[in-house]
Amino acid sequence: MIIDLRGKYALVTGAGRGIGKACALCLAKSGASIIINDLPASPDLESTKNEILNEGVSCTVIAADVSSRTSCENLIDQINAKNISVDILINNPALNLREDYLKQSPDDFEKIIQTTLIGGFHISQLVTRSMVAKQKRGKVLFISSVQAEMPIARSAAYGCAKAGLNHLVKTISVELSQFKINVNAIQPGWIETPGEYEAFSREIIEKEASNLPWGRLGLSEEIAQAACFLVSEQADYITGSILTVDGGFRYKDLRTNVQNKH
């Protein structure tokens, strides 16, 4: 399948590294002009920009904290000042501070919800308002997580935020269908990203990965390929859907080694 996004402008949040970066590069390879966003302190934005430019498309960098409504408004103002109309939004909000529930700081819990759920609301509302005002049939894709379904220990706030994000996706897909704006989400499983190696040692990751159904962690590029499809014209009739890309991670403990001999 050839995905052609030439003539489209795509805004990717959290694009400095990991899944966000992979999505931005995949969109660029498909011909889209890219606007990448990450935190102002991100050390990765410039190198990501250069990789995107090497694909022969334009790339605009706008550093902003998209957990803040004011920062989101400033980001959109900067895009409008450049006379850019966003056709595609990859909404990739994420913050996970793994803590025991009984010991978790209330401030940390609120910060995770603010960044992952409320931040996801802010940027998507502002972008889709612009799409509607310009009568543009756009594509909005949220990056969620299998933790929206799985009660994984030490991730109560993150799981709650991603579950809320999934419901937000479905609800706004209903409301925006009248404008032919597609709204979907991808639920990645355990994906090999820099953040995982900051949370776990390489030895632990390699050991746990060998026990997964696919025998490995997923790759950011595999999430990106699914993302490119869902924001393409080939997926025009898909909206309000949550696509899981996890190599069977959700069901890893449901397998049996008993062979059916009948």
Order of alpha helices (4+ residues) and beta strands (2+ residues): beta-alpha-beta-alpha-beta-alpha-beta-alpha-alpha-beta-alpha-beta-beta-alpha-alpha-beta-alpha-beta
